[in-house]
Amino acid sequence: MKITSVVGARPQFIKAAIVSPQLVAAGIDDRILHTGQHYDAKMSDAFFDELGIPEPVWSLHVGSGSHGAQTGAMLAKIEETLLADRPDAVLVYGDTNSTTAGALAATKLQIPVVHVEAGLRSFNRAMPEEINRILTDHISDLLLAPTQTAMQHLNAEGLGRDETSHVTLVGDVMYDLALRASENLETADFLATIGVNSGEFVLATVHRAENTDDPVRCAAIIEGLARVARDVPVVLPAHPRTRSLLEADPNSAKLTLIEPVGYLDMVRLEQTCALVATDSGGVQKEAFFHGAPCVTLRDETEWVELVELGWNTVVPPVDATVIHEAIQSRIGTTGEPASPYGHGDAGKRIADAVVARYQ
Ligand code: UDP
């Protein structure tokens, strides 16, 4: 069986690091197609090297652009590739424009689509990611859900109820990778390069368009974090798209802005920080995997389990004082122990589900 796995953005490379080897181990000829949505070496090549992800068979170099232009360019190029190679299925991850383009190109050619991380919902259609998720789930053949909550969302939308779609709970591949990566990881040397001590810094990431493209939210986040930094350093690896936006605000000088780091260095930071403040989906979960409390700088989260378990507090980022106080009051706290993301075998379950459905 031959599969084309479409990736394009950092969280997708990270998920492919777990799923691709499992597909290969199951005897599947898995061929990676990289759309080029993230093309900066620190956002792309570094992950292929560090995590041993197989080289892409196709690199489409689509690059950045408006949503329509970017998705359209991907759609045309992915279609060409699929027409030439005719895989038995196309596998897509998550919720980026690469996900939607891969799913749409395949389904129009009547090639079945496998969606990894199906069923996530924020119920906020202003988020481009929410549109990508809904579209992709509704045209996918095999929907692989990371959580019980995601299963409920798919069910509520009528997916998996007839022969047009098949839904399976597999767990979250990011947990598989977190377990693998965190074993015996030495952290001291890396923290020294940044100039912080274990347990004595806040780790922040900000990249969602709803925050970076809104001047009020962006200013509130930077000011809130700058106030936190009076007491404890705030380390912020900045996404290339957001670095210049952050630096335009003088308060950003109070933060420890660093270049995006590799996955293992990110795990080092997550394992040793006092708290994570983020608008990233993946980083919210990684905070939990590594035992750090999290403040989510958004109006809502898809990962509601962590709020219910007390690990995560959602703070709409509109007021610097509220952000500062939320972070201060959560440092040193934890939530309930639980395993909402499976047991570290999601990659194997995905490969098994693909084999069961298509072989
Ligand atoms: N990440 C990383 N280096 C960084 C920032 C994030 O390796 O400098 C990793 C992080 O550990 C997580 C993933 O990138 O595995 C999350 O990606 P991102 O926040 O870009 O996307 P989202 O999860 O919000 O879709």
Residues whose N, C-alpha, C, O or C-beta is under 5 A from the ligand:
A	BS01	UDP	R10 P11 I14 P237 E259 P260 V261 G262 Y263 M266 D279 S280 G281 G282 V283
